[in-house]
Amino acid sequence: MDVLISIKETITVQEALDFIQSPECGGEVIFTGTIRNHTKGRGVVKLFYECYEAMAISEMHKIADHVKAQWDIKKLAMLHATGDKYPGDIAVVIAVASAHRGIAFDACEYTIDTLKETVPIWKKEFFEDGRD
Amino acid sequence: MGILLFGVAKDIAGTPKMDLPEHITDVGALKQWLYNHYPALMQLSSMMIAVNRSYATDGQAITAADEIAVIPPVSGG
């Protein structure tokens, strides 16, 4: 399984798509997480993503190792953005390619669910009303 | 190497970095020291300690040579 793991200021869906292209794959699943303009009824102006990068990269590799052991996935891209992000911006992209779609969906869901539980990245919300 | 603090733990302690207190030799003792000095940390739904970039359990030994991090609930994605 080929793996692309990246944490940087700006990420794109295209770089993940480009990475997972493979003639042996017929199923590609892409998850994108974008900035929502509200949280619990309050307007969101922006988010700031902070990251413990060395450990985050290490935890993302652990997720990739599990995917590799669990499913016959050919390509996995895991990208996360950092810094100031505004509504509509992309915060995370998971892209998975395999011969058939079923396991690609499973691996993609496992990857994003586990990333949100274990990877040391934090978002701070800035609201329209200016309160914390 | 010292202790790195992130997210709301950094806000509560008011610093992104501190030295490991001399008498602290394991993760559980460090957590207790942090709760004693920064009681607001007890309000977090979880507080993990990472040692050398891996999540650690309370019994894990630590020294000033380790890279220790205070990890409040993560919220990536």
Backbone of each chain as ProteinMPNN parsed JSONL, in Angstrom:
{"seq_chain_A": "MDVLISIKETITVQEALDFIQSPECGGEVIFTGTIRNHTKGRGVVKLFYECYEAMAISEMHKIADHVKAQWDIKKLAMLHATGDKYPGDIAVVIAVASAHRGIAFDACEYTIDTLKETVPIWKKEFFEDGRD", "coords_chain_A": {"N_chain_A": [[0.856, -1.202, 0.0], [0.596, 2.158, -0.912], [1.342, 5.219, 0.691], [0.378, 8.521, 1.459], [1.055, 11.044, 3.6], [0.362, 14.09, 5.062], [0.762, 17.233, 6.618], [-0.059, 20.511, 6.547], [-0.233, 24.055, 5.736], [-2.09, 24.612, 3.617], [-4.232, 22.409, 1.948], [-5.231, 20.287, -0.804], [-7.931, 18.708, -2.575], [-7.254, 17.722, -5.001], [-4.507, 17.001, -4.938], [-4.577, 14.754, -3.349], [-6.236, 13.082, -4.846], [-4.671, 12.828, -7.169], [-2.562, 11.382, -6.106], [-3.694, 8.901, -5.453], [-4.343, 7.726, -7.841], [-4.402, 4.864, -9.858], [-3.804, 2.218, -12.096], [-4.592, -0.303, -11.348], [-6.705, -0.026, -9.686], [-10.205, 0.216, -9.134], [-11.984, 1.45, -7.547], [-12.408, 4.445, -5.941], [-12.458, 6.313, -3.048], [-13.261, 9.351, -1.58], [-12.998, 11.417, 1.194], [-13.873, 14.595, 2.346], [-13.329, 17.071, 4.748], [-14.768, 20.046, 5.657], [-14.807, 23.54, 6.627], [-17.42, 24.505, 8.665], [-20.068, 26.947, 8.807], [-21.297, 27.351, 11.211], [-21.715, 26.412, 14.679], [-23.455, 24.539, 16.935], [-25.627, 26.326, 16.708], [-24.392, 28.803, 16.741], [-22.809, 31.403, 14.945], [-19.88, 30.858, 13.038], [-16.804, 32.394, 12.573], [-14.129, 31.831, 11.956], [-11.789, 29.073, 12.113], [-9.013, 27.986, 14.076], [-6.406, 25.835, 13.524], [-4.327, 23.924, 15.496], [-1.356, 22.01, 15.902], [0.421, 19.169, 17.026], [2.937, 18.399, 15.517], [4.972, 16.397, 14.992], [4.147, 14.188, 16.502], [1.58, 13.895, 15.504], [2.005, 13.132, 12.839], [3.193, 10.678, 13.338], [1.049, 9.287, 14.591], [-0.741, 9.259, 12.463], [0.605, 7.59, 10.72], [0.359, 5.232, 12.179], [-2.365, 4.749, 11.871], [-2.43, 4.299, 9.122], [-0.896, 1.976, 9.035], [-2.613, 0.194, 10.307], [-4.761, 0.17, 8.498], [-3.494, -0.973, 6.313], [-2.993, -3.525, 7.313], [-5.542, -4.476, 7.681], [-7.194, -4.281, 5.378], [-7.259, -4.811, 1.784], [-6.001, -2.441, 0.521], [-4.82, -0.221, -1.971], [-3.849, 2.378, -2.217], [-3.445, 5.175, -0.072], [-4.255, 8.327, 1.016], [-3.752, 10.918, 3.329], [-4.494, 13.91, 4.476], [-4.04, 16.918, 6.312], [-5.005, 20.167, 7.244], [-3.499, 23.165, 8.647], [-3.454, 26.057, 10.854], [-5.138, 29.254, 10.288], [-8.481, 28.834, 9.28], [-11.278, 29.261, 7.167], [-14.918, 29.432, 6.773], [-15.938, 27.004, 4.446], [-13.38, 26.375, 3.634], [-11.011, 23.686, 3.192], [-10.341, 21.275, 5.63], [-9.522, 18.676, 6.094], [-8.542, 15.829, 4.187], [-9.247, 12.609, 3.111], [-8.259, 9.991, 1.124], [-8.833, 7.056, -0.639], [-7.899, 4.173, -2.441], [-8.829, 1.195, -4.07], [-9.181, -2.128, -5.471], [-11.915, -2.69, -5.665], [-15.001, -1.047, -4.6], [-16.075, -1.485, -1.996], [-14.352, -2.11, 0.288], [-12.886, 0.174, 0.181], [-14.615, 2.207, 1.0], [-14.985, 1.315, 3.659], [-12.345, 1.481, 4.718], [-11.84, 4.19, 4.403], [-13.737, 5.36, 6.107], [-12.921, 4.288, 8.575], [-10.403, 5.477, 8.743], [-10.865, 8.33, 8.859], [-12.499, 8.445, 11.139], [-10.782, 7.431, 13.135], [-8.633, 9.172, 12.975], [-9.825, 11.494, 13.978], [-10.072, 10.77, 16.6], [-7.527, 10.157, 17.647], [-5.331, 11.624, 16.603], [-3.123, 14.216, 17.374], [-4.357, 17.064, 17.011], [-5.816, 20.239, 17.208], [-8.739, 22.231, 17.156], [-9.567, 25.638, 17.347], [-12.324, 27.642, 17.911], [-13.632, 30.589, 16.469], [-16.087, 32.889, 17.072], [-18.998, 34.608, 15.663], [-20.184, 36.25, 17.523], [-18.121, 37.01, 19.099], [-17.532, 35.919, 21.59], [-15.931, 33.385, 23.684]], "CA_chain_A": [[0.0, 0.0, 0.0], [1.321, 3.429, -0.937], [0.737, 6.149, 1.661], [0.76, 9.935, 1.465], [0.62, 11.707, 4.832], [0.854, 15.462, 4.991], [0.134, 18.267, 7.442], [0.489, 21.781, 6.068], [-1.165, 25.185, 5.788], [-3.174, 24.469, 2.639], [-4.297, 21.101, 1.289], [-6.224, 20.264, -1.877], [-8.473, 17.403, -2.943], [-6.581, 17.259, -6.216], [-3.237, 16.312, -4.663], [-4.916, 13.424, -2.841], [-6.728, 12.33, -6.011], [-3.525, 12.52, -8.038], [-1.739, 10.358, -5.464], [-4.31, 7.565, -5.403], [-4.582, 7.176, -9.183], [-3.689, 3.618, -10.098], [-4.523, 1.41, -13.085], [-5.114, -1.549, -10.757], [-7.818, 0.304, -8.799], [-11.463, 0.589, -9.762], [-12.819, 2.159, -6.581], [-11.719, 5.512, -5.207], [-13.348, 6.998, -2.11], [-12.661, 10.581, -1.053], [-13.727, 12.167, 2.223], [-13.315, 15.905, 2.657], [-13.918, 17.788, 5.876], [-14.644, 21.485, 5.407], [-15.191, 24.395, 7.759], [-18.851, 24.831, 8.702], [-20.217, 28.339, 9.264], [-22.018, 27.431, 12.49], [-21.558, 25.322, 15.641], [-24.486, 24.613, 17.973], [-26.45, 27.519, 16.548], [-23.623, 30.062, 16.757], [-22.071, 31.651, 13.706], [-18.43, 30.693, 13.135], [-16.046, 33.274, 11.686], [-12.981, 31.05, 11.488], [-11.184, 28.117, 13.037], [-7.552, 27.912, 14.035], [-5.95, 24.472, 13.793], [-3.007, 23.781, 16.098], [-0.949, 20.632, 15.678], [1.696, 18.636, 17.559], [3.134, 17.797, 14.202], [5.777, 15.169, 14.983], [3.325, 13.081, 16.996], [0.438, 13.733, 14.593], [2.492, 12.334, 11.7], [3.389, 9.327, 13.848], [-0.271, 8.671, 14.787], [-1.325, 9.019, 11.133], [1.25, 6.376, 10.203], [-0.246, 4.079, 12.862], [-3.649, 4.502, 11.202], [-2.114, 3.688, 7.821], [-0.442, 0.6, 9.293], [-3.802, -0.611, 10.598], [-5.492, 0.011, 7.225], [-2.75, -1.926, 5.497], [-3.155, -4.861, 7.884], [-6.958, -4.873, 7.728], [-7.862, -4.319, 4.071], [-6.379, -4.826, 0.613], [-6.048, -1.097, -0.051], [-3.606, 0.025, -2.762], [-3.355, 3.757, -2.021], [-4.118, 5.923, 0.997], [-3.755, 9.686, 1.245], [-4.298, 11.494, 4.562], [-3.984, 15.281, 4.511], [-4.716, 17.787, 7.281], [-4.566, 21.566, 7.17], [-3.248, 23.849, 9.924], [-3.539, 27.51, 10.817], [-6.471, 29.861, 10.179], [-9.337, 28.291, 8.22], [-12.538, 29.989, 7.097], [-16.002, 28.594, 6.258], [-15.739, 26.536, 3.072], [-12.012, 25.855, 3.459], [-10.833, 22.254, 3.456], [-9.518, 20.997, 6.806], [-8.973, 17.32, 6.041], [-8.887, 15.001, 3.021], [-8.859, 11.199, 3.141], [-8.526, 9.392, -0.185], [-8.505, 5.632, -0.601], [-8.141, 3.461, -3.695], [-8.687, -0.258, -4.03], [-9.703, -2.745, -6.697], [-13.376, -2.546, -5.643], [-15.359, 0.083, -3.739], [-16.544, -1.803, -0.634], [-13.335, -1.933, 1.33], [-12.413, 1.564, 0.145], [-15.507, 2.933, 1.916], [-14.682, 0.905, 5.036], [-11.042, 2.008, 5.122], [-11.941, 5.653, 4.482], [-14.474, 5.685, 7.328], [-12.036, 3.979, 9.703], [-9.306, 6.455, 8.782], [-11.286, 9.642, 9.369], [-12.979, 8.291, 12.52], [-9.643, 7.245, 14.035], [-7.887, 10.438, 12.971], [-10.483, 12.447, 14.878], [-9.933, 10.301, 17.985], [-6.168, 9.922, 18.157], [-4.261, 12.475, 16.07], [-3.092, 15.429, 18.192], [-4.656, 18.317, 16.313], [-6.879, 20.918, 17.951], [-9.33, 23.407, 16.518], [-10.114, 26.682, 18.212], [-13.386, 28.298, 17.148], [-13.847, 32.027, 16.651], [-17.511, 33.055, 16.779], [-19.47, 35.925, 15.219], [-20.52, 37.114, 18.664], [-16.876, 37.43, 19.737], [-17.278, 35.259, 22.869], [-15.264, 32.08, 23.579]], "C_chain_A": [[0.888, 1.247, 0.0], [0.58, 4.442, -0.066], [1.278, 7.557, 1.464], [0.179, 10.549, 2.731], [1.217, 13.102, 4.838], [0.046, 16.371, 5.908], [0.766, 19.583, 7.018], [-0.611, 22.83, 6.038], [-2.355, 24.999, 4.848], [-3.106, 23.108, 1.973], [-5.358, 21.164, 0.197], [-6.702, 18.833, -2.098], [-7.666, 16.836, -4.111], [-5.283, 16.513, -5.914], [-3.482, 14.911, -4.108], [-5.378, 12.525, -3.981], [-5.578, 11.903, -6.915], [-2.717, 11.362, -7.448], [-2.354, 8.975, -5.562], [-4.616, 6.978, -6.782], [-3.751, 5.92, -9.382], [-4.476, 2.771, -11.095], [-5.099, 0.123, -12.501], [-6.319, -1.299, -9.859], [-9.059, 0.723, -9.578], [-12.393, 1.326, -8.824], [-11.998, 3.187, -5.837], [-12.744, 6.212, -4.333], [-12.601, 8.189, -1.527], [-13.563, 11.137, 0.031], [-13.057, 13.53, 2.354], [-14.07, 16.473, 3.851], [-13.675, 19.267, 5.652], [-15.156, 22.276, 6.606], [-16.656, 24.799, 7.61], [-19.004, 26.247, 9.268], [-21.03, 28.478, 10.548], [-21.663, 26.225, 13.356], [-22.584, 25.523, 16.738], [-25.237, 25.946, 17.91], [-25.712, 28.839, 16.55], [-22.819, 30.199, 15.475], [-20.572, 31.555, 13.932], [-17.729, 31.585, 12.103], [-14.864, 32.525, 11.092], [-12.608, 30.014, 12.544], [-9.677, 28.278, 12.947], [-7.155, 26.498, 14.411], [-4.513, 24.489, 14.291], [-2.639, 22.3, 16.044], [0.361, 20.333, 16.405], [2.213, 17.756, 16.427], [3.89, 16.47, 14.236], [4.948, 13.97, 15.443], [2.139, 12.832, 16.074], [0.833, 12.868, 13.393], [2.644, 10.87, 12.141], [2.054, 8.602, 14.027], [-0.941, 8.384, 13.444], [-0.68, 7.788, 10.484], [0.694, 5.119, 10.882], [-1.584, 3.723, 12.223], [-3.401, 3.805, 9.858], [-1.677, 2.237, 7.998], [-1.637, -0.32, 9.552], [-4.602, -0.867, 9.315], [-4.813, -1.051, 6.367], [-2.95, -3.364, 5.988], [-4.578, -5.393, 7.722], [-7.582, -5.098, 6.352], [-6.827, -4.329, 2.944], [-6.503, -3.491, -0.138], [-4.733, -0.839, -0.788], [-2.987, 1.391, -2.469], [-4.155, 4.426, -0.906], [-3.452, 7.284, 1.136], [-4.498, 10.273, 2.436], [-3.686, 12.883, 4.703], [-4.744, 16.077, 5.566], [-4.119, 19.189, 7.195], [-4.308, 22.111, 8.573], [-3.41, 25.359, 9.737], [-4.977, 28.006, 10.722], [-7.239, 29.263, 9.014], [-10.711, 28.952, 8.316], [-13.63, 29.099, 6.51], [-15.805, 28.275, 4.772], [-14.349, 25.989, 2.813], [-11.973, 24.361, 3.785], [-9.891, 22.067, 4.647], [-8.835, 19.642, 6.703], [-9.421, 16.631, 4.756], [-8.356, 13.59, 3.274], [-9.207, 10.623, 1.774], [-7.994, 7.966, -0.18], [-8.8, 5.012, -1.957], [-7.899, 1.976, -3.498], [-9.303, -0.826, -5.308], [-11.206, -2.543, -6.804], [-13.776, -1.595, -4.523], [-15.608, -0.266, -2.269], [-15.516, -1.535, 0.439], [-12.773, -0.515, 1.333], [-13.288, 2.439, 1.046], [-15.16, 2.606, 3.367], [-13.377, 1.54, 5.534], [-11.085, 3.527, 5.279], [-12.647, 6.059, 5.779], [-13.611, 5.417, 8.567], [-10.961, 5.069, 9.856], [-9.756, 7.796, 9.343], [-11.781, 9.527, 10.809], [-11.808, 8.196, 13.495], [-8.796, 8.505, 14.107], [-8.495, 11.422, 13.972], [-10.353, 12.048, 16.346], [-8.502, 10.357, 18.513], [-5.11, 10.919, 17.701], [-4.267, 13.822, 16.801], [-3.125, 16.724, 17.363], [-5.844, 18.923, 17.051], [-7.408, 22.083, 17.148], [-9.828, 24.367, 17.584], [-11.113, 27.458, 17.372], [-13.448, 29.783, 17.492], [-15.256, 32.331, 16.163], [-17.849, 34.486, 16.366], [-19.737, 36.85, 16.388], [-19.282, 37.511, 19.49], [-16.571, 36.762, 21.063], [-16.59, 33.916, 22.639], [-16.289, 30.958, 23.576]], "O_chain_A": [[1.809, 1.369, 0.808], [-0.648, 4.512, -0.084], [2.484, 7.757, 1.322], [-1.038, 10.574, 2.917], [2.42, 13.278, 4.646], [-1.181, 16.292, 5.969], [1.981, 19.755, 7.117], [-1.778, 22.528, 6.287], [-3.501, 25.206, 5.247], [-2.051, 22.698, 1.49], [-6.273, 21.986, 0.256], [-5.975, 17.873, -1.841], [-7.428, 15.631, -4.194], [-4.985, 15.505, -6.555], [-2.701, 13.992, -4.358], [-4.975, 11.366, -4.079], [-5.521, 10.76, -7.368], [-2.248, 10.482, -8.169], [-1.643, 7.985, -5.733], [-5.099, 5.85, -6.877], [-2.55, 5.908, -9.112], [-5.69, 2.622, -10.954], [-5.996, -0.478, -13.092], [-6.898, -2.245, -9.325], [-8.979, 1.478, -10.547], [-13.462, 1.78, -9.231], [-11.011, 2.853, -5.181], [-13.783, 6.655, -4.823], [-11.474, 8.066, -1.047], [-14.762, 11.31, -0.186], [-11.834, 13.621, 2.459], [-15.292, 16.364, 3.944], [-12.536, 19.701, 5.477], [-15.846, 21.744, 7.476], [-17.074, 25.35, 6.591], [-18.2, 26.695, 10.086], [-21.409, 29.585, 10.931], [-21.35, 25.152, 12.842], [-22.589, 26.559, 17.402], [-25.451, 26.603, 18.929], [-26.327, 29.892, 16.381], [-22.229, 29.236, 14.985], [-20.048, 32.106, 14.9], [-18.032, 31.529, 10.911], [-14.623, 32.574, 9.886], [-13.047, 30.073, 13.693], [-9.13, 28.65, 11.908], [-7.517, 26.009, 15.482], [-3.608, 24.987, 13.623], [-3.512, 21.436, 16.13], [1.288, 21.143, 16.399], [1.968, 16.551, 16.382], [3.485, 15.516, 13.572], [5.026, 12.886, 14.865], [1.733, 11.686, 15.882], [0.083, 11.981, 12.985], [2.273, 9.949, 11.414], [1.933, 7.434, 13.657], [-1.633, 7.377, 13.302], [-1.351, 7.034, 9.779], [0.569, 4.071, 10.25], [-1.904, 2.547, 12.051], [-4.085, 2.841, 9.512], [-2.046, 1.372, 7.204], [-1.675, -1.457, 9.082], [-5.064, -1.983, 9.077], [-5.469, -1.909, 5.775], [-3.062, -4.296, 5.191], [-4.794, -6.602, 7.637], [-8.402, -6.0, 6.178], [-5.682, -3.915, 3.124], [-7.024, -3.42, -1.252], [-3.661, -1.191, -0.295], [-1.766, 1.547, -2.472], [-5.372, 4.268, -0.81], [-2.243, 7.381, 1.346], [-5.718, 10.145, 2.544], [-2.502, 13.018, 5.011], [-5.958, 15.927, 5.699], [-2.906, 19.368, 7.088], [-4.829, 21.59, 9.559], [-3.492, 25.861, 8.616], [-5.917, 27.275, 11.034], [-6.728, 29.189, 7.897], [-11.234, 29.171, 9.409], [-13.328, 28.121, 5.827], [-15.542, 29.161, 3.959], [-14.153, 25.219, 1.873], [-12.791, 23.851, 4.55], [-8.793, 22.622, 4.677], [-7.707, 19.472, 7.166], [-10.545, 16.829, 4.296], [-7.186, 13.398, 3.603], [-10.342, 10.758, 1.318], [-6.862, 7.706, 0.227], [-9.838, 5.293, -2.557], [-6.931, 1.55, -2.868], [-9.872, -0.094, -6.117], [-11.726, -2.259, -7.883], [-12.997, -1.356, -3.601], [-15.378, 0.566, -1.39], [-15.785, -0.808, 1.396], [-12.25, -0.049, 2.346], [-12.782, 3.3, 1.765], [-15.053, 3.502, 4.204], [-13.323, 2.072, 6.643], [-10.449, 4.084, 6.173], [-12.212, 6.983, 6.467], [-13.579, 6.226, 9.495], [-10.662, 5.514, 10.965], [-9.09, 8.347, 10.219], [-11.516, 10.413, 11.622], [-11.836, 8.811, 14.561], [-8.299, 8.866, 15.174], [-7.78, 12.093, 14.715], [-10.505, 12.886, 17.234], [-8.292, 10.583, 19.705], [-4.077, 11.047, 18.358], [-5.296, 14.497, 16.846], [-2.109, 17.356, 17.072], [-6.76, 18.213, 17.466], [-6.646, 22.831, 16.537], [-10.427, 23.966, 18.581], [-10.802, 27.884, 16.259], [-13.332, 30.175, 18.653], [-15.595, 32.076, 15.007], [-17.12, 35.433, 16.661], [-19.553, 38.063, 16.291], [-19.393, 38.259, 20.461], [-15.501, 36.979, 21.631], [-16.651, 33.365, 21.54], [-15.92, 29.786, 23.495]]}, "seq_chain_B": "MGILLFGVAKDIAGTPKMDLPEHITDVGALKQWLYNHYPALMQLSSMMIAVNRSYATDGQAITAADEIAVIPPVSGG", "coords_chain_B": {"N_chain_B": [[14.404, 17.819, 27.689], [11.757, 18.523, 28.365], [8.32, 19.677, 28.983], [5.683, 19.847, 26.721], [2.866, 21.828, 25.953], [-0.451, 21.808, 24.709], [-3.273, 23.154, 22.84], [-6.202, 23.674, 24.757], [-5.025, 23.05, 27.153], [-2.615, 24.371, 27.097], [-3.596, 26.985, 27.134], [-4.778, 27.043, 29.68], [-2.569, 26.599, 31.411], [-1.055, 28.694, 30.655], [1.265, 28.726, 29.228], [3.362, 27.404, 26.584], [5.299, 25.561, 27.128], [7.16, 23.827, 29.614], [9.45, 22.999, 32.3], [10.152, 19.649, 33.408], [9.062, 18.906, 36.634], [11.366, 18.314, 39.294], [10.994, 16.136, 41.125], [9.241, 14.444, 39.931], [8.57, 11.331, 38.55], [7.012, 9.591, 37.094], [4.236, 9.139, 34.753], [1.676, 9.233, 35.931], [2.136, 10.631, 38.31], [2.917, 13.055, 37.262], [0.528, 13.91, 36.049], [-1.03, 14.295, 38.363], [0.423, 16.327, 39.596], [0.074, 18.349, 37.702], [-2.734, 18.685, 37.841], [-2.899, 19.618, 40.465], [-1.545, 22.06, 40.319], [-2.806, 23.394, 38.27], [-5.85, 23.56, 38.497], [-8.022, 23.852, 36.75], [-7.595, 22.111, 34.703], [-8.79, 19.772, 35.445], [-11.354, 19.943, 34.614], [-11.431, 19.184, 32.0], [-12.562, 16.811, 29.55], [-10.866, 14.767, 29.019], [-7.395, 14.076, 29.617], [-4.53, 13.393, 28.185], [-1.207, 12.083, 28.409], [1.646, 12.3, 26.455], [4.591, 10.531, 25.73], [7.641, 10.903, 24.311], [6.355, 11.135, 21.848], [4.329, 9.239, 21.785], [1.213, 8.001, 23.062], [0.948, 7.647, 26.575], [0.738, 5.486, 29.46], [-0.339, 5.737, 32.954], [1.619, 4.528, 34.577], [4.016, 4.749, 33.283], [7.48, 5.441, 33.238], [9.201, 8.571, 33.457], [11.685, 10.967, 32.455], [13.783, 13.912, 32.602], [14.946, 13.886, 30.155], [13.112, 13.027, 28.329], [10.698, 13.676, 25.709], [7.913, 15.181, 26.572], [4.383, 15.519, 26.463], [1.409, 17.371, 27.01], [-1.786, 16.442, 26.354], [-4.772, 17.631, 25.6], [-8.344, 16.937, 25.007], [-8.523, 15.869, 21.666], [-9.274, 17.496, 18.531], [-9.277, 17.373, 15.751], [-9.873, 17.275, 12.151]], "CA_chain_B": [[13.441, 18.127, 26.623], [10.694, 19.283, 28.992], [6.908, 19.371, 28.761], [4.987, 20.679, 25.739], [1.43, 21.9, 26.222], [-1.195, 22.133, 23.49], [-4.706, 23.432, 22.904], [-6.735, 24.34, 25.95], [-4.075, 22.841, 28.263], [-1.673, 25.492, 26.971], [-4.305, 28.189, 27.587], [-4.968, 26.965, 31.136], [-1.277, 26.757, 32.086], [-0.51, 30.0, 30.265], [2.581, 28.565, 28.609], [3.433, 26.241, 25.686], [6.432, 24.694, 27.46], [7.665, 23.955, 30.979], [10.384, 21.933, 32.672], [9.614, 18.575, 34.248], [9.444, 19.107, 38.038], [12.454, 17.365, 39.605], [10.613, 14.951, 41.885], [8.244, 13.667, 39.176], [9.259, 10.252, 37.847], [6.141, 8.826, 36.193], [3.155, 9.892, 34.112], [0.592, 9.454, 36.885], [2.552, 11.696, 39.231], [2.893, 14.317, 36.504], [-0.876, 14.326, 35.929], [-1.462, 14.806, 39.66], [1.107, 17.622, 39.784], [-0.597, 19.321, 36.823], [-4.063, 18.979, 38.412], [-2.715, 20.423, 41.68], [-1.096, 23.413, 39.987], [-3.742, 24.013, 37.311], [-7.089, 22.804, 38.753], [-8.961, 23.92, 35.618], [-7.368, 20.939, 33.843], [-9.691, 18.687, 35.868], [-12.634, 20.107, 33.919], [-11.342, 18.604, 30.66], [-13.154, 15.472, 29.486], [-9.735, 13.838, 29.099], [-6.076, 14.687, 29.508], [-3.547, 12.346, 27.95], [0.2, 12.476, 28.385], [2.443, 11.582, 25.465], [6.024, 10.473, 26.02], [8.371, 10.655, 23.065], [5.421, 11.146, 20.72], [3.328, 8.176, 21.859], [0.378, 8.075, 24.255], [1.554, 6.896, 27.67], [-0.124, 5.14, 30.593], [0.088, 6.396, 34.196], [2.782, 3.898, 35.186], [5.24, 4.897, 32.488], [8.52, 6.281, 33.838], [9.632, 9.721, 32.65], [12.824, 11.741, 32.945], [13.938, 15.213, 31.942], [15.445, 13.67, 28.794], [11.999, 12.646, 27.464], [9.805, 14.704, 25.159], [6.621, 14.927, 27.219], [3.377, 16.461, 25.975], [0.083, 17.342, 27.616], [-2.702, 16.347, 25.221], [-6.195, 17.738, 25.934], [-9.145, 16.249, 23.988], [-8.153, 16.306, 20.317], [-10.451, 17.954, 17.763], [-8.935, 17.551, 14.342], [-10.867, 16.886, 11.166]], "C_chain_B": [[12.273, 18.937, 27.186], [9.309, 18.872, 28.545], [6.335, 20.365, 27.76], [3.504, 20.667, 26.082], [0.715, 22.387, 24.968], [-2.643, 22.476, 23.809], [-5.096, 24.122, 24.192], [-5.818, 24.128, 27.161], [-3.03, 23.96, 28.28], [-2.322, 26.781, 27.488], [-4.441, 28.198, 29.115], [-3.653, 27.208, 31.877], [-0.627, 28.104, 31.755], [0.879, 29.921, 29.66], [2.587, 27.343, 27.684], [4.509, 25.234, 26.106], [6.827, 24.902, 28.918], [8.646, 22.816, 31.262], [9.669, 20.871, 33.502], [10.038, 18.835, 35.685], [10.389, 17.976, 38.491], [12.009, 16.065, 40.26], [9.625, 14.051, 41.134], [8.95, 12.603, 38.335], [8.337, 9.348, 37.03], [4.946, 9.673, 35.75], [2.031, 10.206, 35.093], [0.904, 10.587, 37.848], [2.543, 13.055, 38.534], [1.466, 14.829, 36.366], [-1.351, 14.943, 37.238], [-0.85, 16.173, 39.937], [0.414, 18.707, 38.951], [-1.974, 19.695, 37.38], [-3.94, 19.862, 39.657], [-2.374, 21.874, 41.345], [-2.053, 24.147, 39.055], [-5.082, 23.273, 37.423], [-8.078, 22.829, 37.581], [-8.774, 22.738, 34.665], [-8.317, 19.794, 34.201], [-11.038, 18.779, 35.165], [-12.603, 19.534, 32.498], [-11.935, 17.196, 30.664], [-12.079, 14.396, 29.444], [-8.443, 14.642, 29.068], [-5.073, 13.537, 29.381], [-2.145, 12.943, 28.054], [0.885, 11.631, 27.307], [3.901, 11.65, 25.873], [6.735, 10.051, 24.744], [7.42, 10.323, 21.913], [4.497, 9.94, 20.656], [2.513, 8.358, 23.131], [0.931, 7.151, 25.331], [0.508, 6.578, 28.743], [0.491, 5.708, 31.88], [1.383, 5.821, 34.767], [4.092, 4.13, 34.441], [6.224, 5.864, 33.151], [8.892, 7.414, 32.892], [10.844, 10.384, 33.304], [12.893, 13.05, 32.166], [14.429, 15.063, 30.505], [14.327, 13.317, 27.812], [11.293, 13.87, 26.893], [8.395, 14.358, 25.65], [5.628, 15.966, 26.701], [2.061, 16.254, 26.704], [-0.941, 17.484, 26.49], [-4.143, 16.46, 25.721], [-7.012, 17.044, 24.839], [-8.83, 16.785, 22.587], [-9.418, 16.653, 19.536], [-10.085, 18.26, 16.322], [-10.08, 17.13, 13.444], [-11.871, 17.991, 10.907]], "O_chain_B": [[11.842, 19.915, 26.576], [9.125, 17.881, 27.839], [6.479, 21.577, 27.925], [2.95, 19.632, 26.453], [1.207, 23.263, 24.257], [-3.167, 22.147, 24.873], [-4.415, 25.035, 24.66], [-5.831, 24.933, 28.092], [-2.619, 24.429, 29.342], [-1.685, 27.568, 28.189], [-4.244, 29.228, 29.759], [-3.626, 27.943, 32.864], [0.239, 28.585, 32.486], [1.59, 30.923, 29.586], [1.902, 26.357, 27.958], [4.62, 24.166, 25.503], [6.828, 26.033, 29.404], [8.668, 21.806, 30.558], [8.704, 21.163, 34.207], [11.231, 18.975, 35.956], [10.212, 16.822, 38.102], [12.576, 15.008, 39.987], [9.22, 13.01, 41.652], [9.813, 12.918, 37.516], [8.811, 8.439, 36.347], [4.682, 10.75, 36.283], [1.493, 11.313, 35.091], [0.038, 11.404, 38.162], [2.206, 14.074, 39.138], [1.206, 16.02, 36.539], [-1.998, 15.99, 37.235], [-1.52, 17.07, 40.449], [0.195, 19.825, 39.418], [-2.344, 20.869, 37.393], [-4.769, 20.744, 39.882], [-2.851, 22.8, 42.001], [-2.104, 25.377, 39.052], [-5.418, 22.46, 36.561], [-8.889, 21.913, 37.443], [-9.683, 22.401, 33.907], [-8.614, 18.944, 33.361], [-11.783, 17.8, 35.123], [-13.65, 19.415, 31.862], [-11.827, 16.474, 31.655], [-12.339, 13.244, 29.79], [-8.41, 15.759, 28.551], [-4.808, 12.812, 30.34], [-1.932, 14.133, 27.82], [0.723, 10.411, 27.257], [4.388, 12.693, 26.308], [6.467, 8.991, 24.178], [7.634, 9.395, 21.134], [3.939, 9.641, 19.6], [3.034, 8.807, 24.152], [1.333, 6.022, 25.05], [-0.473, 7.304, 28.91], [1.656, 6.103, 31.911], [2.163, 6.551, 35.378], [5.158, 3.747, 34.922], [5.85, 6.959, 33.57], [8.897, 7.24, 31.673], [11.007, 10.366, 34.524], [12.157, 13.26, 31.202], [14.341, 16.007, 29.719], [14.551, 13.304, 26.601], [11.285, 14.945, 27.493], [7.779, 13.388, 25.209], [5.972, 17.135, 26.521], [1.651, 15.127, 26.979], [-0.972, 18.485, 25.774], [-4.689, 15.476, 26.221], [-6.442, 16.605, 23.84], [-8.865, 17.992, 22.35], [-10.502, 16.159, 19.846], [-10.517, 19.259, 15.748], [-11.126, 16.684, 13.915], [-12.781, 17.821, 10.096]]}, "name": "protein", "num_of_chains": 2, "seq": "MDVLISIKETITVQEALDFIQSPECGGEVIFTGTIRNHTKGRGVVKLFYECYEAMAISEMHKIADHVKAQWDIKKLAMLHATGDKYPGDIAVVIAVASAHRGIAFDACEYTIDTLKETVPIWKKEFFEDGRDMGILLFGVAKDIAGTPKMDLPEHITDVGALKQWLYNHYPALMQLSSMMIAVNRSYATDGQAITAADEIAVIPPVSGG"}
